[in-house]
Amino acid sequence: MVVKTFRIKGRFLMGRQMQPFVWECRAVDVTKAYEKVYSEFGSKHRTKRRNIIIEEVEEISPEQAEDPMIRIFAGVEEHG
């Protein structure tokens, strides 16, 4: 099983306004990446799935990730 790195762009409803987001995650496939977005935003922001609009999902190399934790999990950087 190969874990890939994804960059997900979209918008979610926060209060009465749509807020843009760019979020990176590691997942086995695109379907799991979508599920992680819904789970994470639902958990942290109490946003329902219908209020999350995913506009773009792209697979990136771990070296392209901007999130330092993603880079550490992928083995690109060491925690230090």
C-alpha positions, 0 to 999 in steps of 0.5 A: 500500500503506497501512501500519497500526498495530496493538496486540496483546495476549496471553501467551507462555510464558517459562520455566514461566509465561505472561507477558502482553504488549502490543506495537505494530507497523506492518504492511500487514494483520492477518495480517502483524501476527500474523507479526511478533509470532511472529517478534519473540517467537521471536527475542528470547525463543526462544519457539515459535509454539505458546507464544504466545497472541494474545488481541486485535488492534486497529487503532489510529491512529498517534497512539494508539501508546505506543511512541515508535519506532512514532510516529516511523515513522508520522511523528507525532513527530520523532526528536530 
